[in-house]
């Protein structure tokens, strides 16, 4: 937001996993960014597991992108394994942010290819 005050077109990008979407900080960040129309993009890597807990065990709505509507911002779900789909979603989100239209939530649906911890 300081970049916007200084007349620059920088944007903030936050990366997080699906487990974080069930914590207060996720909702607080989306709400604050939406209210301030912050030039931001939130990217959730949804591999269906929060460390070792299946997403379906901790939420009745596993569609993380749909949570963006509660904050009046677009939420887009893409195939996180398709680099072109991710690129296009990111291009649209960054253009929107730079145009002063506020933040976007991108949910990159993927799967876990390795363990979550070093010992997994």
Backbone as a printed PyTorch tensor [residue, N CA C, xyz], in Angstrom:
tensor([[[  0.8220,  -1.1870,   0.0000],
         [  0.0000,   0.0000,   0.0000],
         [  0.8690,   1.2550,   0.0000]],

        [[  2.0680,   1.1710,   0.5830],
         [  2.9490,   2.3340,   0.5530],
         [  3.3840,   2.6260,  -0.8770]],

        [[  3.5370,   1.5770,  -1.6910],
         [  3.9010,   1.7840,  -3.0960],
         [  2.8290,   2.5990,  -3.8000]],

        [[  1.5700,   2.3040,  -3.5100],
         [  0.4680,   3.0500,  -4.1300],
         [  0.5320,   4.5120,  -3.7030]],

        [[  0.8180,   4.7650,  -2.4200],
         [  0.9090,   6.1410,  -1.9270],
         [  2.0690,   6.8880,  -2.5720]],

        [[  3.0890,   6.1390,  -2.9820],
         [  4.2510,   6.7490,  -3.6200],
         [  4.1240,   6.8060,  -5.1390]],

        [[  2.9770,   6.3730,  -5.6650],
         [  2.7390,   6.4370,  -7.0960],
         [  3.3700,   5.3050,  -7.8920]],

        [[  3.8190,   4.2510,  -7.2140],
         [  4.4080,   3.1030,  -7.9100],
         [  3.3210,   2.0660,  -8.1640]],

        [[  3.5510,   1.1720,  -9.1280],
         [  2.5320,   0.1580,  -9.4430],
         [  2.8930,  -1.2190,  -8.8880]],

        [[  3.7160,  -1.2510,  -7.8340],
         [  4.0590,  -2.5130,  -7.1850],
         [  2.8010,  -3.1440,  -6.5950]],

        [[  2.8330,  -4.4610,  -6.4720],
         [  1.7370,  -5.1610,  -5.8060],
         [  2.3250,  -6.1410,  -4.7990]],

        [[  1.5080,  -6.5210,  -3.8320],
         [  1.9120,  -7.5290,  -2.8590],
         [  1.3650,  -8.8810,  -3.2840]],

        [[  2.1750,  -9.9210,  -3.1290],
         [  1.7480, -11.2780,  -3.4590],
         [  2.0300, -12.1600,  -2.2510]],

        [[  0.9960, -12.8690,  -1.7910],
         [  1.1330, -13.7680,  -0.6430],
         [  0.8530, -15.1990,  -1.0800]],

        [[  1.7640, -16.1020,  -0.7530],
         [  1.6100, -17.5280,  -1.0490],
         [  1.3640, -18.2680,   0.2580]],

        [[  0.4300, -19.2140,   0.2490],
         [  0.1290, -19.9890,   1.4500],
         [ -0.5330, -21.2940,   1.0390]],

        [[ -0.6290, -22.2120,   1.9730],
         [ -1.2620, -23.4930,   1.7030],
         [ -2.6990, -23.5280,   2.1640]],

        [[ -3.4080, -24.5830,   1.7680],
         [ -4.8280, -24.6950,   2.1040],
         [ -5.0660, -24.7550,   3.6020]],

        [[ -4.1170, -25.2660,   4.3810],
         [ -4.2850, -25.3110,   5.8310],
         [ -4.4270, -23.9250,   6.4330]],

        [[ -3.7420, -22.9440,   5.8790],
         [ -3.8150, -21.5760,   6.3920],
         [ -5.1800, -20.9460,   6.1630]],

        [[ -5.9250, -21.4410,   5.1890],
         [ -7.2340, -20.8600,   4.8700],
         [ -8.2760, -21.1360,   5.9460]],

        [[ -7.9370, -21.9390,   6.9350],
         [ -8.8520, -22.2190,   8.0380],
         [ -8.4470, -21.5000,   9.3160]],

        [[ -7.5790, -20.5230,   9.1960],
         [ -7.1160, -19.7590,  10.3490],
         [ -7.5360, -18.2990,  10.2040]],

        [[ -7.6330, -17.6350,  11.3260],
         [ -8.1010, -16.2550,  11.3490],
         [ -7.2810, -15.2950,  10.5190]],

        [[ -5.9670, -15.4920,  10.4900],
         [ -5.1110, -14.5830,   9.7360],
         [ -5.4670, -14.5150,   8.2610]],

        [[ -5.9000, -15.6350,   7.6990],
         [ -6.3330, -15.6750,   6.2970],
         [ -7.5130, -14.7310,   6.0870]],

        [[ -8.5230, -14.8650,   6.9320],
         [ -9.7290, -14.0490,   6.7930],
         [ -9.4440, -12.5810,   7.1020]],

        [[ -8.6150, -12.3330,   8.0990],
         [ -8.2490, -10.9550,   8.4320],
         [ -7.5120, -10.2910,   7.2750]],

        [[ -6.5940, -11.0170,   6.6590],
         [ -5.8300, -10.4580,   5.5380],
         [ -6.7260, -10.1580,   4.3450]],

        [[ -7.6260, -11.0870,   4.0080],
         [ -8.5380, -10.8540,   2.8880],
         [ -9.4580,  -9.6760,   3.1690]],

        [[ -9.9940,  -9.6120,   4.3810],
         [-10.8940,  -8.5170,   4.7280],
         [-10.1730,  -7.1720,   4.6540]],

        [[ -8.9860,  -7.0810,   5.2560],
         [ -8.2400,  -5.8270,   5.2520],
         [ -7.8870,  -5.4050,   3.8300]],

        [[ -7.3970,  -6.3530,   3.0400],
         [ -7.0190,  -6.0400,   1.6570],
         [ -8.2220,  -5.5740,   0.8470]],

        [[ -9.3710,  -6.2130,   1.0630],
         [-10.5760,  -5.8340,   0.3190],
         [-11.0630,  -4.4480,   0.7240]],

        [[-11.1150,  -4.1910,   2.0260],
         [-11.5860,  -2.8870,   2.5100],
         [-10.6790,  -1.7670,   2.0060]],

        [[ -9.3740,  -2.0130,   2.0020],
         [ -8.4070,  -1.0010,   1.5680],
         [ -8.1950,  -0.9860,   0.0540]],

        [[ -8.8460,  -1.9300,  -0.6430],
         [ -8.6460,  -2.0850,  -2.0850],
         [ -7.1480,  -2.1830,  -2.3950]],

        [[ -6.4850,  -2.9710,  -1.5780],
         [ -5.0340,  -3.1210,  -1.6780],
         [ -4.6310,  -3.7860,  -2.9960]],

        [[ -3.5260,  -3.3530,  -3.5660],
         [ -3.0110,  -3.9950,  -4.7770],
         [ -2.3020,  -5.2960,  -4.3840]],

        [[ -3.0970,  -6.3470,  -4.2270],
         [ -2.5590,  -7.6030,  -3.7050],
         [ -3.1460,  -8.8080,  -4.4290]],

        [[ -2.3600,  -9.8810,  -4.4420],
         [ -2.8110, -11.1660,  -4.9710],
         [ -2.4900, -12.2150,  -3.9100]],

        [[ -3.4880, -12.9980,  -3.5530],
         [ -3.3310, -14.0890,  -2.6000],
         [ -3.3590, -15.3900,  -3.3880]],

        [[ -2.3250, -16.2110,  -3.2400],
         [ -2.2480, -17.4700,  -3.9800],
         [ -2.2070, -18.6320,  -2.9980]],

        [[ -3.2430, -19.4640,  -3.0600],
         [ -3.3450, -20.6280,  -2.1920],
         [ -2.9710, -21.8860,  -2.9620]],

        [[ -1.9730, -22.5980,  -2.4700],
         [ -1.6080, -23.8990,  -3.0320],
         [ -2.4500, -24.9450,  -2.3070]],

        [[ -3.4840, -25.4220,  -2.9700],
         [ -4.4080, -26.3740,  -2.3540],
         [ -4.0540, -27.7950,  -2.7850]],

        [[ -3.3640, -28.5030,  -1.8780],
         [ -3.0210, -29.8970,  -2.1580],
         [ -3.8910, -30.8570,  -1.3430]],

        [[ -4.9680, -30.3130,  -0.7630],
         [ -5.9810, -31.0640,  -0.0190],
         [ -5.5410, -31.5460,   1.3550]],

        [[ -4.3400, -31.1590,   1.7970],
         [ -3.8640, -31.5640,   3.1190],
         [ -3.1900, -30.3990,   3.8350]],

        [[ -3.5660, -30.1960,   5.0950],
         [ -2.8820, -29.2510,   5.9650],
         [ -1.9310, -30.0920,   6.8160]],

        [[ -0.6970, -30.1200,   6.4620],
         [  0.3180, -31.0040,   7.0370],
         [ -0.1250, -32.4520,   6.8510]],

        [[ -0.8760, -33.0070,   7.8180],
         [ -1.3450, -34.3910,   7.6850],
         [ -2.8570, -34.5040,   7.7830]],

        [[ -3.5430, -33.3750,   7.8700],
         [ -4.9950, -33.3690,   8.0410],
         [ -5.6860, -33.1210,   6.7090]],

        [[ -6.5580, -34.0280,   6.2830],
         [ -7.2900, -33.8030,   5.0300],
         [ -8.1770, -32.5600,   5.1280]],

        [[ -8.2050, -31.7790,   4.0800],
         [ -9.0000, -30.5570,   4.0550],
         [-10.4600, -30.8290,   4.3730]],

        [[-11.0030, -31.9280,   3.8750],
         [-12.4160, -32.2410,   4.1000],
         [-12.7310, -32.5180,   5.5720]],

        [[-11.6980, -32.7190,   6.4010],
         [-11.9110, -32.9570,   7.8320],
         [-12.0480, -31.6740,   8.6380]],

        [[-11.6840, -30.5400,   8.0500],
         [-11.6670, -29.2960,   8.8190],
         [-12.5510, -28.1870,   8.2550]],

        [[-13.1990, -28.4320,   7.1290],
         [-14.0900, -27.4180,   6.5660],
         [-15.2030, -28.0860,   5.7710]],

        [[-16.3680, -27.4680,   5.7990],
         [-17.4800, -27.9710,   4.9930],
         [-17.4450, -27.3990,   3.5840]],

        [[-16.6180, -26.3620,   3.3860],
         [-16.4740, -25.7570,   2.0650],
         [-15.0130, -25.8560,   1.6300]],

        [[-14.6430, -26.9170,   0.9300],
         [-13.2490, -27.0700,   0.5170],
         [-12.8540, -26.2030,  -0.6790]],

        [[-13.8000, -25.4590,  -1.2380],
         [-13.5060, -24.5830,  -2.3870],
         [-12.9900, -23.2470,  -1.8530]],

        [[-11.7030, -23.1320,  -1.6960],
         [-11.1050, -21.9560,  -1.0700],
         [-11.3560, -20.6940,  -1.8770]],

        [[-11.3240, -20.7720,  -3.1910],
         [-11.5620, -19.5870,  -4.0290],
         [-12.9280, -18.9740,  -3.7630]],

        [[-13.9080, -19.7880,  -3.4080],
         [-15.2610, -19.2690,  -3.1700],
         [-15.3350, -18.4000,  -1.9210]],

        [[-14.3710, -18.5130,  -1.0260],
         [-14.3750, -17.7170,   0.2000],
         [-14.1260, -16.2360,  -0.0970]],

        [[-13.5370, -15.9360,  -1.2340],
         [-13.2460, -14.5490,  -1.5970],
         [-14.5100, -13.7170,  -1.7390]],

        [[-15.5950, -14.3300,  -2.1700],
         [-16.8510, -13.5960,  -2.3750],
         [-17.3390, -12.9430,  -1.0910]],

        [[-17.0370, -13.5490,   0.0580],
         [-17.4420, -12.9790,   1.3430],
         [-16.8030, -11.6220,   1.5840]],

        [[-15.7080, -11.3590,   0.9000],
         [-14.9880, -10.1050,   1.0790],
         [-15.1080,  -9.1920,  -0.1360]],

        [[-15.9840,  -9.5470,  -1.0570],
         [-16.2250,  -8.6970,  -2.2180],
         [-15.0740,  -8.6590,  -3.2020]],

        [[-14.3200,  -9.7350,  -3.2600],
         [-13.2150,  -9.7930,  -4.2170],
         [-13.3560, -11.0460,  -5.0650]],

        [[-12.7500, -11.0600,  -6.2340],
         [-12.8230, -12.2650,  -7.0530],
         [-11.9740, -13.3910,  -6.4760]],

        [[-12.4900, -14.5860,  -6.6230],
         [-11.7560, -15.7870,  -6.2740],
         [-11.7340, -16.6850,  -7.4930]],

        [[-10.5610, -17.1380,  -7.8770],
         [-10.3940, -17.9220,  -9.0940],
         [ -9.7210, -19.2460,  -8.7420]],

        [[-10.3120, -20.3530,  -9.1660],
         [ -9.6950, -21.6670,  -8.9830],
         [ -9.0960, -22.1070, -10.3100]],

        [[ -7.8400, -22.5370, -10.2680],
         [ -7.1590, -22.9990, -11.4760],
         [ -6.4600, -24.3250, -11.2030]],

        [[ -6.1450, -25.0360, -12.2660],
         [ -5.3440, -26.2510, -12.1610],
         [ -3.9130, -25.8190, -11.8480]],

        [[ -3.4920, -26.0460, -10.6340],
         [ -2.1660, -25.6250, -10.2110],
         [ -1.0260, -26.3580, -10.8870]],

        [[ -1.3350, -27.4080, -11.6260],
         [ -0.3160, -28.1530, -12.3600],
         [ -0.1930, -27.6790, -13.8050]],

        [[ -1.0400, -26.7350, -14.1880],
         [ -1.0460, -26.1800, -15.5440],
         [ -0.4160, -24.7910, -15.4910]],

        [[  0.8420, -24.7030, -15.8580],
         [  1.5750, -23.4480, -15.7370],
         [  0.9040, -22.3140, -16.5090]],

        [[  0.2740, -22.6160, -17.6250],
         [ -0.3770, -21.5720, -18.4150],
         [ -1.6440, -21.0650, -17.7310]],

        [[ -2.3970, -21.9550, -17.0950],
         [ -3.5930, -21.5360, -16.3590],
         [ -3.2110, -20.6530, -15.1770]],

        [[ -2.1460, -21.0240, -14.4880],
         [ -1.6740, -20.2220, -13.3560],
         [ -1.1720, -18.8740, -13.8560]],

        [[ -0.4160, -18.8800, -14.9480],
         [  0.1050, -17.6370, -15.5130],
         [ -1.0300, -16.6920, -15.9020]],

        [[ -2.0570, -17.2190, -16.5630],
         [ -3.1740, -16.3830, -16.9910],
         [ -3.9260, -15.8100, -15.7930]],

        [[ -4.1830, -16.6280, -14.7880],
         [ -4.8750, -16.1390, -13.5930],
         [ -4.0530, -15.0530, -12.9080]],

        [[ -2.7520, -15.2630, -12.8320],
         [ -1.8760, -14.2760, -12.2000],
         [ -1.8070, -12.9950, -13.0230]],

        [[ -1.7710, -13.1200, -14.3320],
         [ -1.7500, -11.9420, -15.2120],
         [ -2.9940, -11.0970, -14.9930]],

        [[ -4.1680, -11.7410, -14.9730],
         [ -5.4230, -11.0120, -14.7750],
         [ -5.4810, -10.3850, -13.3860]],

        [[ -5.0150, -11.1100, -12.3790],
         [ -5.0480, -10.5950, -11.0110],
         [ -4.1060,  -9.4090, -10.8310]],

        [[ -2.9170,  -9.4800, -11.4270],
         [ -1.9800,  -8.3660, -11.2820],
         [ -2.4550,  -7.1410, -12.0600]],

        [[ -3.0520,  -7.3500, -13.2190],
         [ -3.6080,  -6.2200, -13.9710],
         [ -4.7280,  -5.5550, -13.1760]],

        [[ -5.5780,  -6.3560, -12.5570],
         [ -6.6800,  -5.8380, -11.7400],
         [ -6.1270,  -5.0270, -10.5670]],

        [[ -5.1160,  -5.5760,  -9.8990],
         [ -4.5240,  -4.8910,  -8.7520],
         [ -3.8910,  -3.5670,  -9.1710]],

        [[ -3.1610,  -3.5890, -10.2720],
         [ -2.4890,  -2.3660, -10.7320],
         [ -3.4730,  -1.3140, -11.2310]],

        [[ -4.6660,  -1.7480, -11.6320],
         [ -5.6960,  -0.8090, -12.0910],
         [ -6.4730,  -0.2030, -10.9230]],

        [[ -6.1060,  -0.5680,  -9.6940],
         [ -6.7780,  -0.0110,  -8.5240],
         [ -8.0850,  -0.6910,  -8.1760]],

        [[ -8.2970,  -1.9070,  -8.6900],
         [ -9.5600,  -2.6110,  -8.4590],
         [ -9.5040,  -3.5800,  -7.2810]],

        [[ -8.4010,  -3.5790,  -6.5430],
         [ -8.3100,  -4.3860,  -5.3380],
         [ -7.7110,  -5.7630,  -5.5380]],

        [[ -7.7770,  -6.5600,  -4.4650],
         [ -7.1100,  -7.8610,  -4.4530],
         [ -7.8890,  -8.9740,  -5.1360]],

        [[ -7.1910, -10.0770,  -5.3750],
         [ -7.7650, -11.2950,  -5.9530],
         [ -7.2030, -12.4850,  -5.1900]],

        [[ -8.0320, -13.5030,  -5.0100],
         [ -7.6010, -14.7710,  -4.4230],
         [ -7.5390, -15.8160,  -5.5280]],

        [[ -6.3840, -16.4450,  -5.6910],
         [ -6.2100, -17.5260,  -6.6640],
         [ -5.9920, -18.8250,  -5.8940]],

        [[ -6.8000, -19.8190,  -6.1980],
         [ -6.6300, -21.1480,  -5.6140],
         [ -6.0290, -22.0570,  -6.6810]],

        [[ -4.7960, -22.4760,  -6.4530],
         [ -4.1160, -23.3810,  -7.3800],
         [ -4.3130, -24.8050,  -6.8710]],

        [[ -5.2080, -25.5310,  -7.5220],
         [ -5.5090, -26.9030,  -7.1010],
         [ -4.4190, -27.8340,  -7.6120]],

        [[ -3.8270, -28.5590,  -6.6900],
         [ -2.7140, -29.4320,  -7.0360],
         [ -2.7660, -30.6710,  -6.1580]],

        [[ -1.6910, -31.3840,  -6.0690],
         [ -1.6130, -32.5510,  -5.1920],
         [ -0.2010, -32.6110,  -4.6370]],

        [[ -0.0710, -33.3020,  -3.5500],
         [  1.2290, -33.3960,  -2.8970],
         [  2.0720, -34.4620,  -3.5860]],

        [[  3.2640, -34.0770,  -4.0130],
         [  4.1570, -35.0320,  -4.6750],
         [  5.2460, -35.5430,  -3.7400]],

        [[  5.4570, -34.8410,  -2.6350],
         [  6.4430, -35.2530,  -1.6320],
         [  5.8300, -35.0380,  -0.2560]],

        [[  6.5050, -35.5130,   0.7740],
         [  6.0280, -35.3250,   2.1340],
         [  6.0410, -33.8660,   2.5540]],

        [[  5.3520, -33.5770,   3.6420],
         [  5.2760, -32.2050,   4.1390],
         [  6.5140, -31.8440,   4.9580]],

        [[  7.0670, -32.8160,   5.6510],
         [  8.2390, -32.6060,   6.4950],
         [  9.4220, -33.3910,   5.9510]],

        [[ 10.5880, -33.0540,   6.4350],
         [ 11.8060, -33.7300,   5.9860],
         [ 11.7430, -35.2380,   6.2230]],

        [[ 11.1050, -35.6650,   7.3120],
         [ 11.0380, -37.0790,   7.6360],
         [  9.9420, -37.8530,   6.9210]],

        [[  9.0920, -37.1750,   6.1610],
         [  7.9730, -37.8450,   5.4730],
         [  8.4510, -38.6990,   4.3150]]])
